[in-house]
Amino acid sequence: MAAFLAQAAFAQELSTADRAKRAIRQRYDEISAEKLDARGYAARAELNLVPGVRLEDIRADLEQGSGNELEGKFRAAHSSSALAVNTFGPWRKNPQALRLLGKTGFTALQFEKHCPTGLGGIPPNLDLVVVGTDVVIGVESKFLEFLAPKQPKFAASYTRGNLPQMEPCWAELMDALKAGPKQYLDGAQFVRHYLGLRNQPEFKGKKIILLNLFWEPENWADFPEYRQHRAELAAFQDKVKDSAVAFVWMTYPELWSQWEALGLFPSHVREIRKRYLLAI
């Protein structure tokens, strides 16, 4: 009993992010023969993939990204990039079979997609972009990143005059973010993704959707950070509701539940849920 109470007291002292990271690591150790290092990283990138997702299918995408993913943060059990790859990896070579936001029949799927804004510098990277004949869905994957509030930041070049593709609602939002407080939602990043998607010539004439796809534990409602993040998302979405680019959000567990209900690749959904569906 004393040991249990000590463990409970220790858990209460941890930040929400640390609680989540610890639970994710424990789950990895429970289901994997391999062990993570002291930072929670797998020894090799392929050891952070769920069964059925092949490194050779996604290596080229990740190697052309801006962050040297495979040799670095992709190996973390709490990597948002690995979470996206583990979720969507089976469709990398067969995008036609994917169903996302009620749409299917996609013709292309790419991880770590560069979408330059036209302002120079390092272009924004979307974790995933899927393209159909009449639609583009850009996915920004989040795992634990939003549990630490951050100040919205833009380069000096981010002005209305330099961004002809920016709609008034997004311009007003950008100005508000520049003058605003720290937030759990990284609104500045989503403004950059919006601009990048609008700036791609190959996406012209297609319906563009920017999807914030994020992980939450099963008991997310017990923690103020997750509740506030949702409130900020709803406010952000409302401010750009009249945009030609639809900003939408969904949790990973909600997506997996949709796929499970549709009977879409059931063995894969079981593997993802076994790895990532947990309380903290």
Secondary structure, DSSP 8 states (H G I E B T S, - for coil): -HHHHHHHHHHHHS-HHHHHHHHHHHHHHHH-SS---TTSB-SSGGGGS-TT--HHHHHHHHHTSSS-GGGTGGGBTT-HHHHHHHHHGGGSS-GGG--BTTB---SEEEEEEE---SS-SS--EEEEEEE-SSEEEEEEEESSGGGS-B-----TT-SGGG-TT--HHHHHHHHHHHTS--BSS-HHHHHHHHHHHHH-GGGTTSEEEEEEEE---TTGGGSHHHHHHHHHHHHHHHHTTTSSSEEEEEEHHHHHHHHHHHT-SHHHHHHHHHHH----
